Amino acid sequence: MQLRIRDLREDADLTQSEVAQYLMCDQSLYSKYERGERALPLDAAIKLAQFYETSVDYLVGLTNVTKPYAR
């Protein structure tokens, strides 16, 4: 499964280190999440969805709706 977390991070002009700090993990671990070498834990997926104001479904590629809660 291809996660969209790298695209979202790059669109936000953030570094892996900045996102890793938000998730309270090492940059090397976050890098493995982006490359699909480690599974992204549910709690981290939820935090990233909230951070990027999108859904977990979008993060994991189940939908193409980027802002499901937009008004």
ROSE-966918 format. One line per field, with one value per residue: residue in three letters; x, y negated, z negated of N, C-alpha, C in turn; chain. Coordinates in Angstrom, 3 decimals. Last residue first. Example, Ala and Ser with C-alpha at 12.3 -4.5 7.8 and 13.67 -1.06 7.14 Angstrom:
<sites>
res	SER ALA
n.px	12.850 13.190
n.py	2.250 5.690
n.pz	-7.080 -7.800
ca.px	13.670 12.300
ca.py	1.060 4.500
ca.pz	-7.140 -7.800
c.px	12.900 13.200
c.py	-0.030 3.300
c.pz	-7.870 -7.800
chain	A A
</sites>
This chain:
<sites>
res	ARG ALA TYR PRO LYS THR VAL ASN THR LEU GLY VAL LEU TYR ASP VAL SER THR GLU TYR PHE GLN ALA LEU LYS ILE ALA ALA ASP LEU PRO LEU ALA ARG GLU GLY ARG GLU TYR LYS SER TYR LEU SER GLN ASP CYS MET LEU TYR GLN ALA VAL GLU SER GLN THR LEU ASP ALA ASP GLU ARG LEU ASP ARG ILE ARG LEU GLN MET
n.px	-15.581 -14.006 -13.590 -12.047 -9.846 -9.333 -10.441 -9.731 -9.276 -7.319 -4.699 -3.929 -4.812 -7.585 -8.228 -7.636 -8.119 -6.794 -4.994 -2.473 -3.021 -4.835 -3.168 -1.196 -2.684 -3.426 -0.915 -0.162 -2.044 -1.421 1.917 2.984 5.450 8.418 8.902 7.745 8.907 7.684 8.672 11.380 11.298 10.673 13.105 14.813 13.835 12.054 9.103 6.938 5.607 7.091 9.520 8.807 8.478 11.133 12.506 11.555 10.362 7.816 6.034 3.671 4.393 5.903 3.824 2.248 4.087 4.469 1.959 0.459 1.484 0.597 0.846
n.py	-22.854 -19.693 -17.081 -15.924 -16.706 -14.791 -11.950 -9.512 -6.704 -5.027 -5.863 -6.581 -9.226 -8.925 -7.640 -9.599 -12.852 -16.091 -17.930 -17.281 -16.591 -14.484 -12.649 -12.334 -11.101 -8.742 -7.584 -7.144 -5.208 -3.108 -3.143 -2.110 0.372 -0.216 -0.740 -2.805 -5.260 -6.469 -4.848 -5.462 -8.098 -7.682 -6.569 -8.742 -10.615 -9.196 -10.824 -12.646 -13.804 -16.143 -15.006 -14.114 -16.552 -17.468 -15.458 -15.706 -19.093 -20.680 -21.745 -20.546 -18.798 -17.001 -15.822 -14.695 -12.853 -11.182 -10.079 -8.284 -4.889 -2.149 1.183
n.pz	-4.774 -4.820 -5.381 -3.421 -1.446 0.577 1.896 2.739 0.542 -0.287 -0.894 -3.403 -3.584 -3.231 -5.661 -7.456 -5.967 -6.850 -8.055 -8.785 -11.472 -11.211 -9.933 -11.898 -13.950 -12.596 -12.212 -14.844 -15.581 -13.771 -12.405 -9.334 -9.005 -7.188 -4.576 -3.218 -3.182 -5.399 -7.458 -7.274 -8.151 -10.821 -11.632 -11.266 -13.056 -15.843 -17.155 -17.525 -15.500 -15.326 -14.527 -12.000 -10.725 -10.817 -9.418 -6.857 -6.430 -4.452 -2.508 -2.002 -0.016 -1.559 -3.064 -1.042 0.036 -2.203 -2.690 -1.327 -0.854 0.904 0.000
ca.px	-16.917 -14.028 -14.315 -13.427 -10.372 -8.261 -10.984 -8.989 -10.106 -8.652 -5.086 -3.615 -3.399 -6.780 -8.527 -6.748 -8.588 -7.353 -6.414 -2.658 -2.020 -5.244 -4.413 -0.847 -2.023 -4.451 -1.749 0.614 -2.012 -2.690 0.951 2.630 4.029 7.768 9.719 6.984 9.368 7.492 7.234 10.949 11.735 9.695 11.873 15.066 13.719 13.296 9.873 7.796 5.158 5.667 9.443 9.189 7.315 10.055 12.824 11.235 11.389 8.360 7.418 3.685 3.473 6.580 4.939 1.686 3.532 5.595 2.539 0.601 1.007 1.386 0.000
ca.py	-23.483 -21.106 -17.847 -15.435 -17.486 -15.267 -13.177 -10.619 -7.729 -4.449 -5.660 -5.208 -8.900 -9.580 -6.986 -8.436 -11.638 -15.146 -18.217 -17.698 -17.610 -15.722 -13.072 -12.945 -12.386 -9.674 -7.915 -8.085 -6.479 -3.809 -2.807 -3.323 0.029 0.045 0.298 -1.573 -4.296 -7.017 -4.924 -4.090 -7.816 -8.326 -5.771 -7.501 -10.884 -9.522 -9.648 -12.234 -12.461 -16.235 -15.695 -13.142 -15.689 -18.266 -15.726 -14.497 -18.058 -20.231 -22.229 -21.475 -19.889 -17.853 -16.504 -15.708 -13.933 -11.921 -10.979 -9.612 -5.977 -3.371 0.000
ca.pz	-4.806 -4.417 -6.387 -3.595 -2.578 -0.306 1.321 3.332 1.171 -0.123 0.490 -2.982 -3.824 -2.192 -4.379 -7.412 -6.634 -5.895 -7.898 -7.392 -11.153 -11.877 -9.290 -10.612 -14.191 -13.064 -11.047 -14.034 -16.307 -13.691 -13.459 -10.067 -9.000 -8.479 -5.214 -3.346 -2.177 -4.056 -7.219 -6.972 -6.787 -9.953 -11.700 -10.529 -11.628 -15.143 -16.783 -18.633 -15.891 -15.634 -15.820 -13.029 -10.921 -11.406 -10.830 -7.614 -6.370 -5.733 -2.640 -3.134 0.323 -0.583 -3.732 -1.936 0.861 -1.626 -3.680 -0.735 -1.698 1.018 0.000
c.px	-17.143 -15.459 -14.390 -14.257 -11.822 -8.771 -9.982 -9.507 -9.197 -9.629 -6.447 -4.128 -3.026 -5.305 -7.709 -6.983 -7.520 -7.830 -7.032 -4.114 -2.236 -4.307 -4.914 -2.094 -1.693 -3.847 -2.822 -0.192 -1.227 -2.651 -0.311 1.599 3.804 6.310 9.197 7.775 8.618 7.862 6.979 9.446 11.297 10.032 10.814 13.835 13.905 13.020 11.155 8.480 5.914 5.136 7.982 9.108 7.604 8.817 11.712 11.476 10.901 9.444 8.016 5.071 3.450 5.692 5.618 2.786 2.974 5.080 3.730 1.326 1.255 0.766 0.888
c.py	-24.297 -21.617 -19.331 -16.284 -17.102 -15.963 -13.669 -11.969 -8.784 -5.426 -5.026 -4.874 -7.538 -9.216 -7.605 -7.685 -10.548 -13.921 -17.381 -18.011 -18.166 -16.866 -14.377 -13.416 -13.089 -11.053 -8.928 -8.510 -7.536 -5.151 -3.663 -2.953 -1.223 -0.364 0.668 -0.430 -2.973 -6.017 -5.405 -4.033 -6.414 -8.068 -6.366 -6.593 -9.609 -9.762 -10.111 -10.895 -11.917 -14.888 -15.816 -13.763 -14.648 -17.403 -16.503 -14.731 -16.828 -19.195 -21.914 -22.074 -20.961 -19.030 -17.473 -16.510 -15.056 -13.101 -11.760 -10.579 -7.302 -4.464 -1.242
c.pz	-3.574 -4.398 -6.044 -4.550 -2.834 -1.555 0.276 2.846 1.775 0.517 0.715 -1.589 -3.267 -2.347 -3.248 -6.106 -6.573 -6.662 -6.773 -7.054 -9.747 -11.501 -9.905 -9.869 -12.882 -13.299 -11.432 -12.805 -15.529 -14.403 -13.346 -11.125 -9.845 -8.354 -6.593 -3.954 -2.233 -2.966 -5.793 -6.741 -6.355 -8.485 -10.785 -10.537 -10.826 -13.667 -16.093 -18.344 -17.102 -16.128 -16.249 -14.419 -11.999 -11.677 -11.516 -9.097 -7.115 -5.490 -4.007 -3.372 -0.764 -0.170 -2.771 -2.625 -0.003 -0.799 -3.133 -1.658 -0.992 0.155 0.000
chain	A A A A A A A A A A A A A A A A A A A A A A A A A A A A A A A A A A A A A A A A A A A A A A A A A A A A A A A A A A A A A A A A A A A A A A A
</sites>
